[in-house]
Amino acid sequence: SSMRSFNWVQSSVSCHALRWNMQNLVVSVLGFSRISLGGRTPTSANSALAHSWSIVSREVFNGV
């Protein structure tokens, strides 16, 4: 049974790492797109995109 609990801990840790990496990736992409556009992107559009992403990622990763 100890092996089973270890596997559960391992899978939950890897899920948490995946979630963290995905959020970092999206933040990096948003930051890069803002830089490449020369800051012409309205911050309201960026915040709306980030807000919708946070909702989507929350729904997706809560199901994991």
C-alpha positions in Angstrom: 0.0 0.0 0.0 3.0 2.3 0.6 3.9 1.9 -3.1 0.4 3.0 -4.1 0.5 6.1 -1.9 4.0 6.9 -3.3 2.6 6.7 -6.8 -0.3 9.0 -5.9 2.1 11.6 -4.4 4.3 11.3 -7.5 1.4 11.8 -9.9 0.0 14.7 -8.0 3.4 16.4 -7.8 3.9 16.0 -11.5 0.4 17.4 -12.2 1.2 20.4 -10.0 4.5 20.9 -11.9 2.7 20.6 -15.3 0.1 23.2 -14.2 2.9 25.6 -13.0 4.9 25.1 -16.3 1.8 25.8 -18.4 1.1 29.0 -16.5 4.7 30.1 -16.9 4.5 29.3 -20.6 1.4 31.4 -21.2 2.8 34.3 -19.2 6.0 34.1 -21.3 4.0 34.0 -24.5 1.9 37.0 -23.4 5.0 38.9 -22.5 6.7 38.1 -25.7 3.8 39.0 -27.9 3.5 42.3 -26.1 7.2 43.0 -26.7 7.1 41.9 -30.3 4.1 44.2 -31.0 6.1 47.1 -29.5 3.6 47.5 -26.7 0.9 48.5 -29.1 -1.4 45.8 -27.7 -4.0 47.4 -25.4 -3.5 46.3 -21.8 -7.2 45.8 -21.6 -7.0 43.1 -24.3 -4.0 41.5 -22.6 -5.8 41.4 -19.2 -9.0 40.0 -20.8 -6.9 37.3 -22.5 -5.1 36.5 -19.3 -8.4 36.5 -17.4 -10.0 34.1 -19.8 -6.9 31.9 -19.8 -6.9 31.7 -16.0 -10.6 30.6 -16.1 -9.9 28.0 -18.8 -6.7 26.7 -17.1 -8.6 26.4 -13.8 -11.3 24.4 -15.4 -8.9 22.1 -17.2 -6.5 21.5 -14.4 -9.1 21.0 -11.8 -10.4 18.1 -13.8 -6.9 16.5 -13.8 
